[in-house]
Every structure is written in C-alpha cells, then in structure tokens.
Amino acid sequence: MRLLLAIPILIFAHQLSAQPSSDTVAIRNIVRGEVDSWNRGDAVGYSRDFAAAGTFTNIRGQFFTGYPGYLKQHEVIFQGIFKNSTLKQDVVSLRFIRPDVAIVETVTTVAGATQSPVGVTRDDEGRIRTRLLQVVAREQGVWKIVTYHNVDVKPEIPFPE
C-alpha cells in the first residue's frame, strides 16, 4: 500500500525537477524585462507580462485586481515619485510548484526616487529596498504574472548587496 502511494509522489517530484530550462529562462526574462522597462520609465513594458486577472499588492499595501489597475499604478509612479529612478532586481529564489506555476522571489533596490511612498523608509544611501514575490503561471503557453506582492525592507533589517 505504501508503495502505491509513493509512486505518484515520486513521479510528481520527478516532473518538477525535470522542468525545462526554457521555462526558467522565460521567467528570468520577465524579471529582466521588468528592470529594463522600469529604468526606461515604461509602464506599458513593465506591465507586459501581467495577467489579465492578476492581483497586485504594492509597497504601500494597496491591493488591485487586473491588468488595467496594474498598468495605471505604474503609469502614475513612473510619472510621479519614481520618475527617472533606477531599479535593480536580483532573483533569490525561483521554484516551480507545478510544471505550469512558479514562485519568483527577488530583492529589489530603487535608487533616485524623488520621494518615498508614505510609510516607506530609505536606507542610509537613500535607496528603497524591497522583497518582491511574484507567482507566475503558464497561460496558453505563455508565462504571466498572476500575483505580485511587494514589501519594503526596513533599514535595520539585513539585506544582501
């Protein structure tokens, strides 16, 4: 009986470990595209990989559902407090929880913001540091961000450089 239960678990675990490298590359390209688009102040480009019905929690804890809200918020910040800022984003974890779903965690640094969002603190160098969690899912063969959750890291919390 135990063997019968173990076989499906082993098959599922093998499927996860056998994730095609093309999927990993595609997801890392989403992160790379976010950085490039942010650094150009391009809200449309930054939103390109966001799912139509995705959910978005921003650095201030505001919650939005859907592509239009995600795009609008990035249009506002790229024209406002984050105009001409630069983003650095490093993947610290990329884990497939199913063949068509992955969790990507990054550490981000935004430099050059004209001001901080309400309640967000800067580090000693004036940068905003965050931990960003994105859930991506393959929809009709294309990887899309279905959940985007960003939280700032307070200056007294250790943060990798």
C-alpha positions in Angstrom: 0.0 0.0 0.0 2.8 2.4 0.9 4.5 1.7 -2.4 1.3 2.6 -4.3 1.2 6.0 -2.5 4.9 6.6 -3.0 4.9 6.1 -6.8 2.6 9.1 -7.7 4.6 11.3 -5.3 7.9 10.2 -6.9 6.5 10.8 -10.4 5.3 14.3 -9.5 8.6 15.2 -7.8 10.5 14.0 -10.9 8.2 16.1 -13.1 9.0 19.2 -11.1 12.8 18.5 -11.1 12.6 17.9 -14.9 11.3 21.5 -15.6 12.5 22.5 -19.0 15.3 25.2 -18.8 13.3 27.2 -21.4 10.7 27.8 -18.7 13.4 29.1 -16.3 14.8 31.3 -19.0 11.3 32.7 -19.8 10.6 33.5 -16.2 14.0 35.2 -15.7 13.4 37.2 -18.9 10.2 38.5 -17.2 12.3 39.8 -14.3 14.9 41.2 -16.8 12.1 42.9 -18.7 10.8 44.5 -15.5 14.2 46.0 -14.8 14.7 47.3 -18.3 11.2 48.8 -18.6 11.4 50.4 -15.1 14.7 52.0 -16.0 13.1 53.5 -19.1 10.0 54.6 -17.2 7.9 52.4 -19.5 4.7 51.4 -17.7 3.3 49.5 -20.7 6.5 47.5 -21.0 6.6 46.9 -17.2 3.1 45.6 -17.3 3.5 43.5 -20.5 3.8 40.2 -18.5 1.0 40.8 -16.0 -2.0 38.5 -16.3 -5.4 40.0 -17.3 -6.9 38.9 -13.9 -3.7 39.1 -11.9 -3.6 40.5 -8.3 -1.2 43.2 -7.2 -0.2 44.4 -3.7 2.1 47.4 -3.9 4.7 48.6 -1.5 2.1 50.6 0.5 -0.2 47.6 0.9 -2.7 48.8 -1.7 -4.4 45.9 -3.5 -5.5 45.9 -7.1 -7.0 43.2 -9.4 -6.5 43.0 -13.1 -4.2 44.3 -15.8 -5.7 47.8 -16.1 -5.1 48.6 -12.4 -1.6 47.3 -12.5 -0.8 49.4 -15.6 -2.4 52.5 -14.2 -0.5 52.3 -10.9 2.8 52.0 -12.8 1.9 54.9 -15.1 1.2 57.1 -12.0 4.5 56.2 -10.3 6.6 56.5 -13.4 5.2 60.0 -14.0 5.5 60.8 -10.3 7.7 59.7 -7.4 9.6 57.1 -9.4 10.2 59.2 -12.5 13.8 58.8 -13.6 14.6 56.2 -10.9 16.5 53.0 -11.4 15.6 49.5 -10.4 18.0 46.7 -9.6 16.3 43.3 -9.1 18.1 40.0 -8.2 16.3 36.6 -8.1 16.9 34.9 -4.8 14.5 32.0 -5.4 12.8 30.6 -8.4 10.8 27.5 -7.6 8.3 25.5 -9.7 5.4 24.3 -7.5 3.8 22.7 -10.6 5.0 22.4 -14.1 2.9 25.5 -15.0 3.3 27.5 -11.9 6.4 29.1 -10.3 7.2 31.4 -7.4 9.9 34.0 -8.0 11.3 35.9 -5.1 13.6 38.9 -5.7 15.4 41.6 -3.7 15.0 45.0 -5.3 16.7 48.3 -5.0 15.2 51.5 -6.3 17.5 54.5 -6.4 16.8 58.1 -7.5 13.2 58.3 -6.4 12.1 61.9 -5.8 10.3 60.9 -2.6 9.4 57.7 -0.7 5.9 56.3 -0.7 4.1 57.1 2.5 5.3 54.8 5.3 8.3 53.5 3.3 11.8 54.2 4.7 15.0 54.5 2.7 18.4 53.0 3.6 21.5 55.0 4.5 22.2 55.6 0.8 18.7 56.9 0.1 17.5 53.8 -1.7 14.2 51.9 -1.3 14.8 48.2 -0.7 12.1 45.6 -1.1 11.4 41.9 -1.3 9.1 41.1 -4.2 7.2 37.9 -4.6 5.7 37.0 -7.9 3.7 34.0 -8.8 3.9 33.2 -12.5 1.7 30.7 -14.4 1.9 29.5 -17.9 -1.4 30.5 -19.6 -1.9 29.2 -23.2 1.8 28.6 -23.4 2.9 32.0 -22.2 4.3 32.8 -18.7 2.3 35.5 -17.0 2.5 37.2 -13.5 -0.7 36.2 -11.7 0.3 37.6 -8.3 2.7 40.4 -7.5 3.3 41.2 -3.8 6.0 43.9 -2.8 7.1 44.8 0.7 9.7 47.2 1.8 12.6 46.2 4.0 13.3 48.5 6.9 16.9 49.8 7.1 17.7 47.9 10.3 16.9 44.5 8.6 19.9 42.8 7.0 19.6 43.0 3.2 22.0 41.4 0.7 24.0 43.7 -1.6 
